[in-house]
Amino acid sequence: MKNFLLHFLFLIPLLSSAQTTTKPTRPLFDKKTVGEIRITFATKNWSDALDSLRIYGGGLMNATATIDGITYQSVGVRFRGDKSYATGLKRNPLSLKLNHTIADQNHQGYTSLKLSAAVRDPSMVREILFHEIAGKYMPTSQACYTKLFVNDEYIGVFVDLENVEKQMLEANFSTGKGAFFKAGVDYKPENLPNDCKLNIFGSLEYEDNIECYKGNFEMSSNSGWAELQELTRQLAQGPKEVEKILDVDRALWMLALNNVMVNLSSYSGNHSINYYLFRDGNGRFQPLHWDLNLSFGSYKNTGSGSDLELKGLQNLDPLLHADNPYKPLASQLLKDPFNRKVYLAHIRQINEENFLNGSYEKRAQELQGMIVVPFNEDKNKTYSLDDFTRSLKETVGKKSKIPGLVELMGKRSRFLKSHPELTSLPSTISDVKVLGRGKFENQPLNAFNITAKADRFPKRLLLCYRFNITEPYSTIPMSEDNTTTMPSGMKAFTAMVEAKTREAEMEYFIIAENAGTVGFAPVNYSKQALKIKLSDLNK
């Protein structure tokens, strides 16, 4: 008995330690689990109070917020959104500002949260699916699901969106400082100049009077109106000029993603809204998507004529706005034949990698499976469980007629595949090599010598390179190598780039242009280019 007691006493500290082991903190944007946010207001009529603040444009309402079990005091809360907001509803999109009164308060580095109610999306997958697909090709917000409780009342399952702010900008562009704008305004300023153009929204048309931009853009930086005006001025001059102040390839990706996934509540639609522009440390504006609950054809107006029917959405022209002078980001960029080829290549790649292979449908089913229970428990939901279930395959709503994702994208992906502008086959780039120092050479290399081959009668190969990931790529033409006999239609190319130091590391990719289109090596260059160290070549 004595030995048993001694053994038990010995175990007590171990048992105590096991009982006090804390559960790992859930990453805020974990895609495999559904989060939980609890908000507590001092007033019972919190929804009416938030309506009042939203309508009259004033301030934030103080609350306590508990995010995945961690509690924060003095958090600022308001209803957010434009078309997605409606008075008298508890299930409105929300904005939470953790550092509202406590300057350094944050959750895992995030000082604010944006909750989307997924308005006009009975499937509840549009925003997350779009962000996940877009994230393969350009910087975009993280997104996941969370359950929302207010004053212990379950309000429903929401989409938790990474706010486009300092942390997100630093993660993608190595700086959070720079001119920063959102296209579209919740509250139009009074007393705008009389000479402002009417109803141009965020189309990026040039305005002589700099004050006019304040009627169409919200500035989130301390300054930048002159920079925004300069962007529109150079855009008006043509595609070559604007490269100095705009990341053209990212803009082409944004337009291509909007087009493939029929996101018309965006630059590509009627009002040219719901995107950000951030001027990075290299002086170039970077475009970023936002408010994607109306993507996949939930909003149907391109700005020309009435709303599109389902067939019109399925057959949306891949060159939408290419000749529209009132949409200069599209028409001016696509005026350049090379930009046009790159844009169409992006459309083809997005379609092949996400829609023709059916992977989007599988992912949409997975997303719905995560939230079917909390969705069904939501007493404030706009759509029924039957609508939710049918929404992947069928149109939901007699008036709104929100197309089912598979109903829309099944035919759209096939339409794009067979479209005359998208049938040209790109040159396949092969045998990409960076030549190292010869076996018996004593002199170390001080340059990168790159060789590559391409088929399908390439007109030229371009080498895009940089020595710092925060810098934009420099582009040089590769020289055709005529010293080697090649099969019909295939050519060999070479290029040399001087290294800045003996420890230089070069990041690079190659573009092959033929008569019809362009190809890339690696194909996923926009997220993961090739890398090589000079020191490795000299071993």
C-alpha positions in Angstrom: 0.0 0.0 0.0 2.8 2.3 0.9 4.5 1.8 -2.4 1.2 2.4 -4.2 0.7 5.7 -2.4 4.2 6.8 -3.3 3.7 5.8 -6.9 0.4 7.8 -6.9 1.9 10.9 -5.4 4.7 10.7 -8.0 2.1 10.7 -10.7 0.1 13.7 -9.4 2.5 16.3 -11.0 2.3 14.5 -14.3 -1.5 14.3 -14.2 -1.7 17.9 -13.2 0.6 18.9 -16.1 -1.5 16.9 -18.5 -4.7 18.5 -17.3 -3.3 22.1 -17.7 -1.9 21.5 -21.2 -3.5 24.2 -23.4 -5.2 23.5 -26.6 -3.2 24.7 -29.6 -4.4 28.1 -30.9 -6.3 27.8 -34.1 -4.7 29.8 -36.9 -7.1 32.6 -37.8 -7.5 31.5 -41.4 -7.3 27.8 -41.0 -9.1 26.2 -44.0 -9.7 22.8 -42.4 -11.8 24.0 -39.5 -14.6 26.4 -38.8 -13.7 29.2 -36.4 -15.8 30.9 -33.7 -16.2 34.6 -33.0 -18.3 35.8 -30.0 -19.2 39.5 -29.7 -20.7 41.0 -26.6 -22.4 44.5 -26.7 -23.6 46.4 -23.6 -26.9 47.0 -25.3 -29.5 44.4 -26.2 -30.6 46.4 -29.3 -27.2 46.1 -30.9 -28.5 45.6 -34.4 -30.5 48.8 -34.4 -27.5 50.7 -33.0 -25.2 49.3 -35.7 -27.8 50.3 -38.3 -27.8 53.8 -37.0 -24.0 54.1 -37.2 -24.0 52.6 -40.7 -26.7 54.9 -42.0 -25.3 58.1 -40.6 -21.7 57.2 -41.3 -20.4 57.6 -37.8 -17.9 55.6 -35.8 -17.6 52.2 -34.3 -19.5 50.6 -31.5 -17.5 49.2 -28.5 -17.7 45.5 -27.8 -15.9 42.6 -26.3 -14.8 40.0 -28.9 -13.7 36.4 -28.3 -11.9 34.9 -31.3 -11.4 31.1 -31.1 -11.4 31.3 -27.3 -9.2 34.4 -26.9 -10.9 37.5 -25.5 -10.3 41.1 -26.5 -11.7 44.2 -24.8 -12.7 47.6 -26.3 -13.1 46.3 -29.9 -14.7 48.6 -32.4 -17.5 47.0 -34.5 -19.7 48.2 -37.4 -21.8 46.9 -40.2 -19.9 47.0 -43.5 -20.7 46.6 -47.2 -22.6 48.5 -49.8 -25.0 46.2 -51.8 -24.4 43.5 -49.2 -25.8 45.6 -46.4 -29.5 45.9 -45.5 -31.2 47.6 -42.6 -33.1 45.6 -40.0 -31.0 42.4 -40.4 -28.8 40.8 -37.8 -26.9 38.8 -40.4 -25.1 41.7 -42.0 -21.4 41.8 -42.9 -19.3 43.1 -40.1 -16.0 44.8 -39.5 -14.1 44.4 -36.2 -11.2 46.7 -35.3 -9.2 45.1 -32.5 -7.0 48.2 -32.0 -9.9 50.6 -31.9 -8.9 52.0 -28.5 -6.0 49.7 -27.5 -3.3 50.6 -30.0 -1.3 47.4 -30.1 -4.2 45.0 -29.6 -4.2 42.3 -32.3 -5.0 38.6 -32.9 -2.0 36.7 -34.4 -0.8 40.0 -35.8 -4.2 41.0 -37.3 -5.6 44.3 -36.1 -9.0 43.9 -37.9 -11.4 41.3 -39.1 -13.8 41.4 -42.0 -16.8 39.1 -41.9 -18.8 38.5 -45.0 -22.4 37.3 -44.9 -22.1 35.8 -48.4 -25.0 37.8 -49.7 -26.6 36.5 -52.9 -24.6 33.3 -52.6 -26.8 30.4 -51.6 -23.8 28.0 -52.0 -21.7 30.0 -49.4 -18.5 29.0 -51.4 -18.0 31.9 -53.9 -15.6 34.1 -51.9 -13.5 31.3 -50.6 -13.3 29.4 -53.9 -12.4 32.6 -55.8 -9.7 33.6 -53.3 -8.2 30.1 -53.4 -8.0 30.0 -57.1 -6.8 33.6 -57.5 -4.1 32.8 -54.8 -2.4 30.4 -57.2 -1.6 33.3 -59.6 -1.4 36.6 -57.6 -1.5 37.9 -54.1 -5.0 37.7 -52.5 -6.6 37.6 -49.1 -6.9 34.5 -47.1 -10.5 33.3 -46.4 -12.2 30.7 -44.2 -15.4 30.0 -42.3 -16.4 31.1 -38.8 -19.5 30.9 -36.7 -20.7 34.2 -35.3 -22.4 34.7 -31.9 -23.6 38.1 -30.7 -24.7 38.5 -27.1 -24.7 34.6 -26.9 -27.2 34.4 -29.9 -26.0 32.4 -32.9 -26.2 34.7 -35.9 -24.9 32.2 -38.5 -21.8 31.0 -40.4 -19.8 33.8 -42.0 -16.8 34.0 -44.3 -13.8 35.4 -42.4 -11.7 37.5 -44.8 -8.1 38.7 -44.4 -8.4 42.4 -44.5 -6.2 44.2 -47.0 -4.1 46.1 -44.6 -0.5 46.3 -43.3 0.1 42.7 -42.4 -1.3 41.4 -45.7 0.6 44.0 -47.7 3.9 43.3 -45.9 3.5 39.5 -46.4 3.1 40.0 -50.2 5.1 43.1 -51.0 7.6 43.4 -48.2 6.2 46.8 -47.2 2.9 48.1 -45.9 3.7 51.7 -46.7 2.6 53.3 -50.0 -0.4 55.0 -51.7 -3.3 52.7 -51.0 -6.9 52.9 -52.5 -10.1 51.0 -52.7 -12.3 51.4 -55.8 -15.8 52.4 -54.8 -17.0 54.6 -51.9 -19.6 54.0 -49.2 -20.2 57.7 -48.7 -19.8 60.1 -51.7 -18.1 63.3 -50.6 -20.2 66.5 -50.7 -19.3 69.5 -52.9 -17.4 67.6 -55.6 -16.2 69.9 -58.4 -18.7 70.4 -61.2 -16.2 69.3 -63.9 -15.9 65.7 -62.6 -16.9 63.0 -65.0 -20.1 61.3 -64.1 -20.6 57.6 -63.3 -17.1 56.5 -64.1 -16.6 54.8 -60.6 -13.2 53.1 -60.3 -12.6 52.8 -64.1 -9.3 54.7 -63.8 -10.3 57.3 -66.4 -8.1 60.4 -66.2 -9.5 63.5 -64.4 -8.0 66.9 -64.8 -9.2 67.9 -61.3 -7.6 65.8 -58.7 -10.5 66.3 -56.3 -12.7 64.3 -58.6 -10.9 61.0 -57.7 -12.3 61.3 -54.1 -15.8 60.6 -55.5 -14.8 57.2 -56.8 -11.9 55.9 -54.5 -11.3 55.7 -50.8 -7.8 56.4 -49.7 -6.4 54.3 -46.9 -2.9 55.9 -46.8 -1.8 59.3 -45.6 -1.3 60.6 -49.1 -1.5 59.4 -52.7 -4.1 61.3 -54.7 -1.4 62.6 -57.0 0.0 59.1 -57.6 -3.4 57.8 -58.5 -3.9 60.6 -60.9 -0.5 59.9 -62.4 -1.5 56.3 -62.9 -4.6 57.3 -64.8 -2.6 59.8 -66.9 0.0 57.3 -67.9 -2.7 54.6 -68.5 -4.4 57.1 -70.9 -1.1 57.4 -72.8 -0.8 53.7 -73.6 0.4 50.4 -72.4 4.1 51.1 -72.6 4.0 54.2 -70.5 2.0 52.6 -67.7 4.5 49.8 -67.1 6.5 52.4 -65.0 3.8 52.8 -62.5 1.6 49.6 -62.7 2.4 45.9 -62.4 1.0 45.1 -65.8 1.2 41.3 -65.4 -0.7 41.4 -62.1 -3.4 43.6 -63.7 -3.7 41.1 -66.5 -4.1 38.3 -64.0 -6.8 40.2 -62.2 -8.7 40.8 -65.4 -8.3 37.2 -66.5 -9.5 35.8 -63.1 -12.5 38.1 -63.2 -13.4 37.0 -66.7 -13.1 33.3 -66.2 -15.0 33.3 -63.0 -17.6 35.8 -64.2 -16.8 38.3 -61.4 -18.8 41.3 -62.7 -19.0 43.1 -59.3 -15.5 44.2 -60.1 -13.5 46.3 -62.5 -14.8 44.1 -65.2 -18.4 44.8 -64.5 -20.8 47.8 -64.7 -19.4 49.9 -61.8 -15.6 49.2 -61.8 -15.5 48.6 -58.0 -14.3 46.1 -55.4 -10.6 46.1 -56.0 -7.6 47.7 -54.2 -4.6 49.5 -55.6 -1.4 49.5 -53.5 1.8 51.3 -54.6 4.7 49.1 -53.6 8.2 50.0 -52.6 9.2 50.0 -56.3 6.7 52.6 -57.2 4.3 50.3 -59.0 0.6 49.9 -58.2 -0.5 46.4 -57.4 -4.1 45.4 -58.0 -6.0 43.2 -55.4 -9.4 41.6 -55.5 -12.1 42.3 -52.9 -15.8 41.5 -52.2 -16.2 38.4 -54.2 -19.5 37.1 -52.9 -21.1 38.1 -56.2 -18.6 36.3 -58.4 -19.5 33.2 -60.5 -22.4 35.2 -62.1 -24.3 36.3 -59.1 -24.0 39.9 -60.4 -24.7 40.0 -64.1 -24.2 43.4 -65.6 -21.1 44.3 -67.7 -22.1 47.9 -68.2 -23.5 47.4 -71.6 -27.2 46.6 -71.9 -29.4 44.7 -69.4 -28.3 41.9 -67.0 -27.0 38.8 -68.8 -29.0 35.6 -68.8 -27.3 32.3 -67.9 -26.2 31.6 -71.5 -24.6 35.1 -71.7 -22.7 34.4 -68.5 -21.6 31.1 -69.8 -20.4 32.6 -73.1 -19.0 35.8 -71.6 -16.5 37.2 -74.1 -12.9 36.6 -72.9 -12.0 39.9 -74.5 -14.7 41.8 -72.7 -13.9 45.6 -72.7 -10.9 45.2 -75.0 -12.2 47.9 -77.2 -14.0 49.9 -74.5 -12.4 53.4 -74.0 -14.3 53.8 -70.8 -12.5 50.8 -69.3 -8.8 51.9 -69.9 -7.3 49.2 -67.7 -8.6 46.6 -70.1 -8.6 48.5 -73.4 -5.3 50.2 -73.0 -3.4 47.1 -71.8 -4.9 44.8 -74.3 -4.1 47.3 -77.1 -0.6 45.9 -77.0 -0.4 42.6 -78.9 2.0 41.0 -76.5 -0.1 41.9 -73.4 -3.1 40.5 -75.3 -1.3 37.2 -75.8 -0.3 37.1 -72.1 -3.8 37.9 -70.9 -5.3 35.1 -73.1 -2.6 32.7 -71.9 -3.6 33.5 -68.3 -7.3 32.8 -69.1 -6.3 29.4 -70.7 -4.2 28.4 -67.8 -6.8 29.3 -65.2 -9.4 27.4 -67.1 -7.3 24.3 -67.6 -5.9 24.1 -64.1 -9.2 24.7 -62.2 -12.3 24.1 -64.4 -11.8 21.8 -67.3 -10.4 19.2 -64.9 -13.4 19.6 -62.5 -11.2 20.4 -59.4 -13.3 23.5 -58.6 -16.4 21.3 -58.2 -14.7 18.9 -55.8 -13.4 21.8 -53.7 -16.8 23.5 -53.6 -18.3 20.2 -52.3 -15.6 20.0 -49.7 -16.3 23.6 -48.5 -20.0 23.0 -48.3 -19.4 19.8 -46.4 -17.6 21.8 -43.7 -20.5 24.1 -43.0 -23.7 22.2 -43.7 -24.4 21.7 -40.0 -23.8 25.3 -38.8 -25.5 26.6 -41.9 -28.7 24.6 -41.2 -28.6 25.8 -37.5 -28.7 29.4 -38.6 -32.1 30.9 -38.0 -31.1 34.1 -39.8 -30.1 32.5 -43.0 -31.4 34.0 -46.3 -31.6 30.7 -48.1 -33.0 27.3 -47.1 -30.9 24.1 -46.7 -32.5 22.9 -50.0 -31.2 26.1 -51.8 -27.8 25.5 -50.2 -27.7 21.9 -51.4 -29.0 22.7 -55.0 -26.9 25.8 -55.5 -23.8 23.9 -56.8 -25.8 22.4 -59.7 -28.9 24.5 -60.3 -30.1 28.2 -60.5 -31.5 29.4 -57.2 -34.1 32.1 -56.9 -36.9 33.1 -59.3 -36.0 36.8 -59.4 -32.3 36.9 -58.6 -31.6 33.7 -60.6 -28.2 33.0 -59.1 -26.6 30.3 -61.3 -25.3 27.0 -59.9 -21.6 26.9 -60.0 -21.4 23.7 -62.0 -24.3 24.8 -64.2 -22.3 28.0 -65.0 -18.7 26.8 -65.1 -19.2 23.5 -66.8 -20.4 25.1 -70.0 -18.2 28.2 -69.6 -15.0 26.2 -69.3 -15.9 24.3 -72.5 -16.8 27.6 -74.2 -13.4 29.1 -73.3 -11.6 26.0 -74.4 -13.0 26.2 -77.9 -13.0 30.0 -78.3 -11.0 31.1 -81.4 -8.9 33.4 -79.3 -7.8 30.6 -77.0 -7.2 27.6 -79.4 -3.6 28.6 -80.3 -1.1 26.2 -78.7 1.9 27.8 -76.9 5.5 26.9 -77.5 6.7 24.3 -74.9 9.9 25.5 -73.3 12.3 22.7 -72.6 15.9 21.9 -71.6 16.3 25.1 -69.5 19.8 25.1 -68.1 22.2 27.5 -66.4 25.8 26.6 -67.5 28.2 25.9 -64.7 32.0 26.3 -64.7 33.8 23.7 -66.8 35.6 20.8 -65.1 39.1 22.1 -65.7 38.4 25.8 -65.7 40.2 27.8 -63.0 38.5 31.1 -63.6 35.2 31.5 -61.6 32.1 32.5 -63.5 30.8 36.0 -63.0 27.7 35.7 -65.0 24.6 33.5 -65.5 24.5 31.8 -68.9 21.1 30.4 -69.6 20.1 28.1 -72.5 16.6 26.9 -73.5 14.7 25.3 -76.3 11.2 25.9 -77.5 9.0 24.2 -80.1 6.0 25.3 -82.3 8.0 27.9 -84.2 8.8 30.4 -81.5 9.2 34.0 -82.6 11.3 34.9 -79.6 12.2 33.9 -76.0 12.3 36.5 -73.2 14.3 36.0 -70.0 12.8 37.7 -67.0 15.1 37.9 -64.0 15.8 39.7 -60.7 18.3 39.4 -57.9 16.0 40.5 -55.1 12.4 39.2 -54.6 11.2 42.7 -53.6 12.3 44.0 -57.0 10.3 43.8 -60.3 11.7 41.5 -63.0 14.0 42.9 -65.7 13.3 41.4 -69.2 15.8 40.8 -72.0 15.5 38.9 -75.3 17.3 35.6 -75.6 19.5 35.2 -78.6 18.8 32.4 -81.1 21.5 29.7 -81.2 22.0 28.6 -84.8 25.0 26.4 -84.1 22.9 23.3 -83.3 20.7 21.4 -85.8 17.1 21.3 -84.4 13.9 19.4 -85.5 11.4 21.4 -87.6 9.7 24.1 -85.6 12.1 23.9 -82.7 14.7 26.6 -81.8 17.5 27.0 -79.2 18.2 30.2 -77.4 20.8 31.6 -75.0 21.1 34.6 -72.7 23.7 36.0 -70.3 23.1 38.0 -67.2 26.0 39.6 -65.3 26.1 38.8 -61.6 26.2 41.6 -59.2 28.3 39.7 -56.6 29.9 36.3 -56.3 27.1 35.3 -53.9 24.4 36.5 -56.2 21.2 34.5 -56.4 19.0 35.0 -59.5 15.3 34.3 -59.7 14.0 33.9 -63.3 11.5 32.6 -65.7 11.2 32.4 -69.5 8.4 33.5 -71.9 8.2 31.9 -75.3 6.1 33.8 -77.9 4.9 32.3 -81.1 2.5 33.6 -83.8 -0.6 32.8 -81.7 0.2 32.9 -78.0 2.8 32.7 -75.3 4.0 30.0 -72.9 6.0 30.1 -69.7 8.7 28.1 -67.9 7.9 27.4 -65.2 4.2 27.4 -65.8 3.6 28.7 -62.2 6.2 31.4 -62.6 3.9 34.0 -60.9 4.1 32.2 -57.6 7.3 30.1 -57.8 10.0 31.1 -60.4 13.3 29.3 -60.9 16.3 30.1 -58.7 20.1 29.7 -59.1 23.1 30.8 -57.0 26.3 31.8 -58.7 28.3 30.0 -56.0 26.6 26.7 -57.0 27.7 27.2 -60.6 31.3 27.7 -59.5 31.6 24.5 -57.4 
